[in-house]
């Protein structure tokens, strides 16, 4: 998984050779930045066409967590503090399961 300050440099420069060497590369798109939207999309396109998989920090966290039966409350708390829509989902789930 790669993220960096400047997408077309700090992310693309290590991602492209890693792909050429046969590594799986996951680019964390919303944990990287750049100077403008055109440059960002060009870098994403270049890496994606070379075989990189583009994902968000939320997707990375979920993939690393894998089994939602373990520590759901811990990860849910992190998500809830950073993603308002997820906070609403957890509140709805808690209300539903409390009535059972």
C-alpha positions in Angstrom: 0.0 0.0 0.0 1.4 3.3 -1.0 0.4 6.9 -0.2 2.4 10.0 -0.4 2.5 13.8 -0.3 2.6 14.3 -4.1 0.7 11.5 -6.0 2.5 11.8 -9.4 5.9 11.7 -7.7 5.9 10.2 -4.2 3.3 7.5 -5.1 3.9 6.9 -8.8 7.7 6.7 -8.6 7.8 3.7 -6.2 4.5 2.2 -7.5 5.5 1.7 -11.2 8.8 -0.1 -10.6 7.1 -2.2 -7.9 4.5 -3.3 -10.5 7.2 -4.0 -13.0 9.0 -6.2 -10.4 5.8 -8.2 -10.0 4.5 -6.8 -6.7 0.8 -6.1 -6.0 0.5 -2.4 -5.5 -2.4 -0.7 -3.8 -2.6 3.1 -4.0 -4.4 4.8 -1.2 -6.0 7.6 -3.2 -7.4 9.8 -0.5 -4.2 9.6 1.6 -2.2 11.2 -1.1 -2.2 14.7 -2.6 -1.1 16.8 -5.5 -1.4 20.3 -6.9 -4.4 19.9 -9.2 -7.1 17.5 -10.2 -5.8 16.9 -13.8 -2.4 15.8 -12.5 -4.0 13.6 -9.8 -6.2 11.8 -12.3 -3.4 11.4 -14.8 -1.2 9.8 -12.1 -4.1 7.5 -11.0 -4.7 6.5 -14.7 -1.1 5.8 -15.3 -0.7 3.6 -12.2 -4.0 1.9 -12.7 -3.2 1.0 -16.3 0.1 -0.4 -15.1 -1.8 -2.7 -12.7 -2.1 -0.8 -9.5 -5.3 -1.1 -7.5 -6.8 2.2 -6.4 -8.5 2.3 -3.0 -9.4 4.6 -0.2 -8.2 4.7 3.4 -11.5 3.3 4.4 -11.1 0.3 2.1 -7.6 -0.3 3.3 -8.8 -0.3 6.9 -11.6 -2.7 6.2 -9.4 -5.0 4.2 -6.8 -5.1 7.0 -9.5 -5.7 9.6 -11.0 -8.6 7.5 -13.2 -10.3 10.1 -15.9 -8.0 11.4 -16.8 -10.4 14.2 -13.6 -9.4 16.0 -13.1 -5.9 17.5 -16.1 -4.4 15.6 -16.6 -1.8 18.3 -12.9 -0.7 18.1 -12.8 -0.2 14.4 -16.4 1.2 14.3 -15.3 3.8 16.9 -12.4 4.9 14.6 -14.7 5.1 11.6 -17.4 6.8 13.5 -15.0 9.6 14.6 -13.9 10.2 11.0 -16.8 9.4 8.7 -20.2 10.9 9.7 -22.1 8.6 7.4 -20.6 5.6 9.0 -21.5 7.1 12.5 -25.1 7.1 11.3 -24.8 3.5 10.1 -23.4 2.3 13.4 -26.1 4.2 15.3 -28.8 2.6 13.2 -27.2 -0.9 13.7 -27.0 -0.3 17.4 -30.6 0.7 17.6 -31.7 -2.3 15.6 -29.7 -4.8 17.5 -30.8 -3.3 20.9 -34.4 -4.1 20.2 -33.7 -7.8 19.5 
